[in-house]
Amino acid sequence: MVVWNEQLEDASEAWRRWCRTLESVGLQALRQTITHDEIDLAEGLRHMGRMARLVLQVTMENRDSAHPYLWRSLGPDLKMGGDNPQGLYLAAPINGSDTFRVHGTRGSARWMSFLTGRTPAAVAAGEAAWGAALFSPDLQVGEDGRFEIMIAPTPHAGNWLRSDAFSATLMIRQFFGTPDDVRPMDIRIENLTRGDEASPLLVLDGAIAGIDAAAAMFAGMVPAMQSELIAKGTAKNRFATDIGDPTSRAGGVPGGNSVTARWALEPSHALLVEVTPPTPCAYWDAQVGNGWYESFDYRNRFSGLTCEQAHLRDDGSLTLVVAQEDPGTVNWLETAHHREGHIAIRWQLSEGNLPIPRCRVVDVTAVRELTGLPTVDPQQRRRMRQVLRTAFDARFRP
């Protein structure tokens, strides 16, 4: 009975620490909502719930690297960090000593990346937050569309990701080029070294460590998701800086980088964003989202465009139209009834070229005349929305 009482108190105190973290961090985040609009506060509450679920998922579920499986790490109900409206994000646990085999069919994604994520100890030791990376242009795929990737500390023929002592997670990103061609990978992961071992039982010390790690992650990630847009409050409607070295603690993942801005628009206004995509550039896209660094409802809103969807001028330049009201043109990104939010443009494998877009605010009724963009009538727009929903359902089918 004494042992049980001690265990109960240890578990109870871990739960108290978790709840205290949720309260203190969550209240501070809500106080820093970027506007005083109801929609932003409502989405803030939802964001706190999503982030709590995300960190618990990361630290307490699918942690057995001897028996890994791939699961969706981000999606329509779990968003953060400027998630891509055209993206499908998968993850699985790995380690730095075993050999893993990832295999399946390629699917139709325009851009794919396979990354080894590292533990926080890597950054503490002065190492990069990310390990090895493999991108779609370098992926060896058979004539039947099948591929295999080996993850191991020692070299393997074909597709190989080197692991090391800090390796903890395999992250897979699929970005689809057009909504009318969405065929996700059919993919599996297996541990070839220890896959026959019995799955370990959950013990109290492990559960306490997991929930403490979740609290620490929540305390770090929630402010991080807010910090950039808060900092850009003095530079609205212009791209003042990029988010930094893609392998840095605050930047994106290897293979590319993004330029971001905070927009602020009245319902009758539009933000024209003009830029010439770099050459070379294996893939690029543009997206809009809310003040919590989440994408909008990409099943029902035009919240992202890729290099295959967007209309370019004859000189290769791009004009995006960010607006609440339909401007009646191509390249429209909806503000989804928000007065403020973020826009990000992602350049992949652009050899260091990071063009910074130019912006100007205009009346939405003047967009067609000012830009000369091809027009889209209401019937065409309705069809485009239906294609959007069909693509969503294909990407996230049960």
N, C-alpha and C positions, 0 to 999 in steps of 0.2 A: 504493500500500500504506500510505503514511503517513496519507493521508486516512481510509482504512478503519480503521486502528488507533485514530485519534482518535475516529472515530464510534463504534466499538465501546466504547471507554472511556466516552464520554459516555452511551451507552445503558446500559452496565453500572452506572455510578454512579447514574443515575436509578432503576434497578431496586433498587439497594442502599438508596437513600433511601426508596423505597416499602416495602420489606420492614422496614426499621428502624422506620418509622412504624407499620406493622401490629403489630409486636411490642410496642413500648413502649406504644402507646395501648390495644391489646387486653389486655395483661397488667394494666394499671392498671384497666381496666373490669371484668375478671373478679374482681379483688381486691375490687371494690366491689359485687359481687352482693348484692341486698337481703336475701337469706336465705342460710342454709347448706344449703338443700335441694338435692338432686341435680337436680331438674327445672329449677330456676332457673339452675344452672351449665351444664347441658346446653343450655338455650335461649340462654345467653350465648354459648357457642361458635358456635351456629348464627347468632345475631345478628351476631357479628363477620364471619362469612362473608357474610351477607346485605348488611351495610353495605359491605364491600369490593366486592362485586359492584355495589351501587347506585352508589357514587361513581365506579367505573370506567365504568359505563354512562353516567352523566351527563356525564363529562368527555371521554370518548373515542369514544362512539358517537353516530350520528345528530346530528352537529354542523354539517352543511352546511345553512345556512338558505336557500340558493338552491334546494335540493331536499329540503324537509322532508317527513317523514311522521310520522303519529301512532303512538305505541306505548304499551303499558301501563307506566306508571311505578311503580305499586305493585300488589300483588296477593297471592294466597295464599302465594306463595313469596318475596315481597319486601315486608317490612313495617317501618314505622317511624312515630314521631310520633303514636301513637294513631290509626292508619289505621281508617277506618270499615268495619265488617263488611258493611254494605250498599252499599259504594262501588265504583265503577269509575273508576280514575284513568288519564287519558291525558295525554300531553305531546308537544310538537314544538318544534324550534328555530325562532326567528324573529329578526329584527333591527329596528332602529329606523328604517330608511330605506326599505325595500321595502314593497310592498303585497301582502298575503296574503289569499287567499279560503278561508274555511272553510265547507263546505256538506255537507248530508246530511239525514237524517230524525231527528225528535226522539226517538223511542223512548218508553218509559214511565216514565222516572225522575221521582220526586216532586220532587227538587231537583237543579238543574244550575247550575254556575258555570263561566264562562270568564274566566281571569285571565292577565294578562301578568306573568310573573316577570322580575325585573331581576337584573343582574349584581351581585356583591359591591361593585363600585365605587359603586353607588347609595347603599348604606348608608354607605360610607366618606365619601361626599360630603354626608351628612346627609339624603339622600332616603329615601323609604319603600322597603321591600324589594319591594313589589308596585306594579304600575302600574294600568292600567285594568281594570275588572271588569264583567261582564255576568251577571245572575242570571236564573233561569228565569222569575220573574214579569214581567220586562221583555223577554224574548226574543220577537221577532216571528216567528211561524210561519205558514206558509200553510195553507189548508184541507186540503191533501194531506199535511200533517205535515212538509213540507220547510222548511228554513231556510237562510239564508246570513249569514255574519258577515264583514265586512271588517276587516282589521287594517292600519292605516296611520297615518302621522304627520299626515295631513290628513283633514278630515271626509269621510264618505261617507253617503249616504242609507241608511236602514234600520238594521240592526244594525251597530254600528261600535265597535271597540276602538282607542283612541288608543295609538300606540306612540311611544317616545322614544329618546334616545341610549342609555339603559340597558336597553332591552328585549332579552331573550334567549330567553325560553321562553313558549310558550302552554301553560297548564295547564287541563285540562277535568276536572271532577268530576261524576259522576252518582251520586246517592244514591237507591236504590229504596225505595219505601214499603212494599211487601208482597212476600213471597217468591213469591207465586203470580202476579205480574205483572212479569216481568223481561224487558224488551225493550230492549237497549242501542241507542244511536244507531248508525246507519250513516253514518259521517262521514269526510271527506277534508280535507286542507289542500294548497294549492298557492301557490307564489310567482309572482305575476303579473308581477313586474318582471324577474326573472333566471332564471326557470324553464327557459329554453332554453339556458342556459350549460352547458358541459361540467363534469362533476363533478370537483373538484380531487383530485389525488393526495395521499396521506399522505406527509409528509416527516418526517425524524427530529426536527427542532426542534419540530414540532407534536406528535409523539408524546410527546416528553420533557415538553413543557409540559402535556400532558394528564395524564400520570401524576403529575407534581408537583402539579397542581391536585387530583387525586384524593386524594393523600396529605394535602394541607391540608384538604380537605373531610372526610376520615375523622377527622382529628385534632380537628376542630371538632364534627362531628355526633355521634360516639359519646358523648363526655361530656355533650353537650346532651340526648341521649335519656335519660340516667340522672339528670341533675341534679335534675329536679323531684321525682321519686319519692324520691330520697335526702333532699331537703329536707323532704319531707312525712313523714319517719320519726317525727317528734315529734307528728304530728297524724293518727294512723291512725284510720280509720273515721269521719272527719268531713271536710266540705268547708271547708277553712280559707281558701283564696284561689282566685281564678281565674288563668288563665295569662296575663293581661295584655291590653293593647291588641292587637286582632286584626291591626293593621298594624305592630306592633312587631317587633323582631328575634326575640323569643322567643315571640310569640303565634301565633295561628292565621292563616288567610287572611282577606281582606276578606269582609264579608257576615255575620259572626256571631262568636261567641265560645263558649268552653267553660268549664265549671266541672269541676274534677277533684279526685279524692281517692285516697288510698292505703288500701286495705282490708287487714285482717289477720283471718283467720277460721280457726277449727278446723273440721274436717269436719262436726261435728254442729251448727254454728251457722249463722245467716243474718244478713245485714245488710239491714235494711229502710231503704230510701231513699225519703223522702217529699218531694214538691215539687209546686207548681202551675205548669204551664207558662205562660209569659207570653202576653199578648195585646196586640198582634198578634205572631205568630211564623210565618213562612212555612214553616218546617220545623224539626223537632227530633228528636233521637235520643239514645239512651243506649247505652253499650257498656262491656264489661269486657275487660281484657287483662292481660298479664304485667308483670313488673318491668323489662322492657326497652322498655316503651312500645309493644309490639306487640299487635295484636288476637290473640285465640285462634283456633283452628281453626274458622272460621265455616262450613265445610261440614258439620261434625259436632257442633258445640257451639252452644248458644243463647247467643251472645255479644253480641247487639245487638238493640235494639227501636227502632222508629221511631214517629212520631206517628200513623201509620196502623195499626200493629200493637198498640200498647200499650193496655191497658184503663185507662180513666179512671173515677173515681167520678162520681156525679151532680153534685158540686160542682166538677168539673173538675180535681181533684187526682189525682196519680199516686203509686202505691206500687210500687217495684221490689224484687225479692227476689234478693239476691246470695247464692248458696249452692252448696256442692258437691253435697249431696243434693237430689233433686227434692222441692220443698215441696208438690207436688200442686196448684199454683195457676198462674194466668196470670202474666205479667210476671217469669218466672224468667230470671235471667242466671247461667250456670254459672261456677264458679271453675276448672273443668277440672283438678282435682287440684293446685291451687296453694293455699298458705296465705296468700300475699300477692300483691297486684297492684294495678292501677289501675281506676278507673271514671271515665268522662267523660260529661258530658251537653252536647250541642251545641245551641245556640240560634241560628237563622238569621233575620236581618232582624227582630229583636225590639225595634228602636228603643231600644237601650240598656238594656232590662230584662234583668237577669241574676240571676234568683232562685237563692238558695243552698239546696240541699236539706238536710233534717234526716235524721240517721241514728241507728239504734239496733241493737245486736246482740241477737238472741234465739235461743232454741233452734229449730231448723228444724221440729221437730214442732209448734211452737206457731204457725206462720205463718198457717195457715188461720183459726184462732180469732182471732188478733190483728188480722188484716187484713180478713177477710171477702171476700177476693178470690174470683172464680169459680174453681171447681175444674177440674183437668185430670186425667183418669184415665190409667193406663199405655198403654191402646190409643190414646187421643187423642195422647199424647205421641209414640208411635211414628210416627203419621201426620204429626205436625208435623216430626219429624226428616226424614222422607222428602221433604216439601215443601222443607225447607231445602236438601237435597242437589240436588233438581231445580232450584231457583233458582240455586244455585251453578253447576251445569253449564250453565245458560242464559247466565249472565253471563260465564263464562270458557270458552265453547265454543272448540275448536281452530280 
